[in-house]
Amino acid sequence: MPPESPHSDPRTYFAEERTFLAWIRTGIALMGFGFVVARFGLFLRELASIRNFPQFQTSSLTVPLGTALLVAGVLVNIFSSVRHVRVVRALNSGAPLVTKPSTMAIIVSLALAAAGLTMAVYLGKELVTK
């Protein structure tokens, strides 16, 4: 009995589908987080007006940052769909897949690290001024 090709093994397709679904979840999380960030300033203003809390100083960066995160989530979903189709086509044709670090994963992780650092600096600045 000849050894099975790794490309004919259904586990390879299932692994690719799991990877694709993980990217979709990442895109959805980015979109949700972007919406929350964009609306956080509005939430603080509404909370202050309803509960007689002191007026919070909100930044004008919440809407652009939230919108950027939302757009990043959309782009992650689009790029992951294109990547998934390419990998499945390569698997179907039996072409060897060259493994390399995921450029999209590196870009998303660095962008999220920069966004997190920006938010940490902003929140730290708010704590120092109070």
C-alpha positions as CSV (number, residue, x, y, z in Angstrom):
1,M,0.0,0.0,0.0
2,P,1.6,3.3,-1.0
3,P,1.9,6.0,1.6
4,E,-0.8,8.6,1.6
5,S,0.0,12.1,0.3
6,P,-0.3,14.8,3.0
7,H,-2.5,16.7,0.5
8,S,-5.1,13.9,0.3
9,D,-5.4,13.7,4.1
10,P,-8.6,15.4,5.2
11,R,-6.9,16.5,8.4
12,T,-4.9,19.0,6.3
13,Y,-8.1,20.6,5.0
14,F,-9.6,20.6,8.5
15,A,-6.5,22.3,9.9
16,E,-6.7,24.9,7.2
17,E,-10.3,25.5,8.0
18,R,-9.6,25.9,11.7
19,T,-6.9,28.5,10.8
20,F,-9.3,30.3,8.6
21,L,-12.0,30.4,11.3
22,A,-9.5,31.6,13.8
23,W,-8.7,34.5,11.5
24,I,-12.4,35.2,11.1
25,R,-12.8,35.3,14.9
26,T,-9.9,37.7,15.1
27,G,-11.5,40.0,12.6
28,I,-14.8,39.9,14.4
29,A,-13.1,40.7,17.7
30,L,-11.2,43.6,16.1
31,M,-14.5,45.0,14.7
32,G,-16.2,44.7,18.1
33,F,-13.4,46.2,20.0
34,G,-13.2,49.1,17.5
35,F,-16.9,49.7,18.0
36,V,-16.5,49.8,21.8
37,V,-13.5,52.2,21.6
38,A,-15.3,54.5,19.2
39,R,-18.4,54.7,21.4
40,F,-16.6,54.8,24.8
41,G,-16.4,58.6,24.8
42,L,-20.1,58.9,24.1
43,F,-20.8,56.4,26.9
44,L,-18.8,58.5,29.4
45,R,-20.6,61.7,28.4
46,E,-24.0,60.0,28.7
47,L,-23.1,58.5,32.1
48,A,-22.0,61.9,33.4
49,S,-25.2,63.6,32.3
50,I,-27.5,60.9,33.7
51,R,-25.8,60.1,37.1
52,N,-24.6,63.6,38.0
53,F,-21.0,62.3,37.8
54,P,-18.3,64.8,37.1
55,Q,-17.7,65.5,33.4
56,F,-14.9,63.3,32.2
57,Q,-12.3,64.7,29.8
58,T,-12.7,62.6,26.7
59,S,-10.2,62.4,23.9
60,S,-10.9,63.1,20.3
61,L,-8.9,60.0,19.4
62,T,-11.6,57.5,20.4
63,V,-13.6,57.7,17.2
64,P,-10.6,57.6,14.8
65,L,-8.9,54.8,16.8
66,G,-12.1,52.8,17.0
67,T,-12.8,53.2,13.3
68,A,-9.2,52.1,12.5
69,L,-9.7,49.0,14.6
70,L,-13.0,48.3,12.8
71,V,-11.4,48.7,9.4
72,A,-8.5,46.5,10.5
73,G,-11.1,43.8,11.4
74,V,-12.7,44.0,8.0
75,L,-9.3,43.8,6.3
76,V,-8.3,40.8,8.3
77,N,-11.5,39.0,7.3
78,I,-10.9,39.9,3.6
79,F,-7.2,38.9,3.6
80,S,-7.9,35.7,5.5
81,S,-10.6,34.7,2.9
82,V,-8.2,35.3,0.1
83,R,-5.5,33.3,1.8
84,H,-7.9,30.4,2.6
85,V,-9.0,30.1,-1.0
86,R,-5.3,30.1,-2.2
87,V,-4.3,27.4,0.3
88,V,-7.3,25.2,-0.5
89,R,-6.6,25.5,-4.3
90,A,-2.9,24.6,-3.7
91,L,-4.0,21.6,-1.6
92,N,-6.4,20.5,-4.3
93,S,-3.8,20.8,-7.0
94,G,-1.2,18.9,-5.0
95,A,1.2,21.7,-5.1
96,P,3.7,21.8,-2.3
97,L,2.9,24.4,0.3
98,V,5.9,26.5,1.4
99,T,5.6,27.3,5.1
100,K,6.7,30.7,6.3
101,P,5.8,33.1,9.0
102,S,2.3,34.6,8.5
103,T,2.9,38.2,7.4
104,M,-0.7,39.0,8.2
105,A,-0.3,37.7,11.7
106,I,2.8,39.7,12.3
107,I,1.2,42.9,11.0
108,V,-2.0,42.4,13.1
109,S,0.0,41.6,16.2
110,L,2.3,44.7,15.8
111,A,-0.6,47.0,15.1
112,L,-2.5,45.7,18.1
113,A,0.6,46.1,20.2
114,A,0.9,49.7,19.0
115,A,-2.8,50.4,19.7
116,G,-2.5,48.8,23.2
117,L,0.6,50.9,24.0
118,T,-1.1,54.0,22.8
119,M,-4.1,53.3,25.0
120,A,-1.8,52.5,28.0
121,V,0.0,55.8,27.6
122,Y,-3.3,57.6,27.3
123,L,-4.7,56.0,30.4
124,G,-1.5,56.5,32.3
125,K,-1.6,60.2,31.3
126,E,-5.2,60.4,32.6
127,L,-4.1,58.8,36.0
128,V,-1.2,61.2,36.4
129,T,-3.4,64.3,35.7
130,K,-6.0,63.4,38.3
